[in-house]
């Protein structure tokens, strides 16, 4: 039996979770030095990867309450690399346990993962990769790089966690119809039971045995007329019916409320289930097999009413069971009928064939690695995952690192694409988005050669044009000034 959390205030089945993965550690720029070996070559090591944030199913976890109380979770960063080829330690992954049946969504409702089954995992936020040290960056032409790459920032996400109970049979019905008493009589579950409406404020799960067969039953609270429109507790708990293969209508045959009887109660609940179908899509509730459970026949008036309404339900093609949760009358027949329906559903599922998993790595950034777009005024915007990722790895306080970035972009083909797009020397080039871009002045004659014979930490191509360089702040200010003038209707010639 799934654990029961007890008080309704302790049960939470929907939360908004803010997760931040760890940043990658920076690479190290270091040169080996010892007696008689003053320049022993680069020995700066790579930084460690940042920790992931992982969701994992744990059947001993019954609620999302912990994430309601603490909705912000962060993984540790990777450690920076050190000299002497000492690689930085990776940040440890943060594993967040969730109940079986947890659905992970974006704020917009896009389903990212449906976590069912003990141990199922989903990486909800990926840790940043550690930066390369100068030992890893050395080449035949760049024997002792005076720079290292920065670690990448970890992924930051905001997701919605929704719990949908994993049960074979869902007990549905009006408040005080006896669903909680019935699940307590059928299984070892111990829900709160009282004789007033809305006693049950949380879904209760129980395991029922019928001969050699076992199945789970869920008591779904809060269904009244208008539940699909948010009345009562309906919208909060209708989702707990979605995974059930069989519905059992528990009808109160001893109610004293005016205007209520088993047939009208059945019709009201059916209408609410049909109204909820619009959000389900593939497996609507209206298509699922159902049975009718006429409860409280231990009361004389209840047995008499059950005998009156039974023919009407049988005329509709429904199996009807007269039971008493108080005296356990009819429960054995009911449990075996439920087991038969559950087994029939399980047998109807397609056999799962063992498959060979073929892994085909997808290049970072997909098929289109980058795009160059003319945004006006000799200004060009470069978008794409790879160039943006390289920006995050670059230390812009180190000229040699900036030169290395220029080499990478040139090898990617950015120089040629800029020329094809009509860019001329001195063009303003933005990498990223218009709102948050790094701005460069494009000098085609300085971009594509390897940096050799330069002081450590500098790049001779950049040094040659030092008088023409501007800071990124100055570039952005000039760009904004151009945009403002264009909006006002002025040009440079004016």
Secondary structure, DSSP 8 states (H G I E B T S, - for coil): ------SGGG---EEEEEEE----------B--BTTBTT--B----------EEEEE-TT---SHHHHH--EEE-------BTTTB-------EEEEE-TTEEEE-TT--EEEEE-STT-EEEEE--------HHHH--SSSTT-S---------EEEEEEEE----SEEEE-STTSSHHHHHHHHSS------SSTT---S-EEEEEEETTEEEEEEE-----TTGGGT-TTHHHHGGGGTT-SEEEEEEESS---TT--HHHHHHHHHHHHHHHGGGT-SS-GGGSEEEEEEE-TTSHHHHHHHHHHHHHHHHTT-EEEE--TTT-TTHHHHHHHHHHHHHHHHHHS--------------TT-S---EEEEEETTEEEEE-HHHHHHHHH--TT-HHHHHHHHHHHHHHTHHHHHHHTT--TTEEEEEE-SSSEEEEEE-GGGSSS---S--TT--HHHHHTGGG---HHHHHHHHHHHHHHHHHT--S--
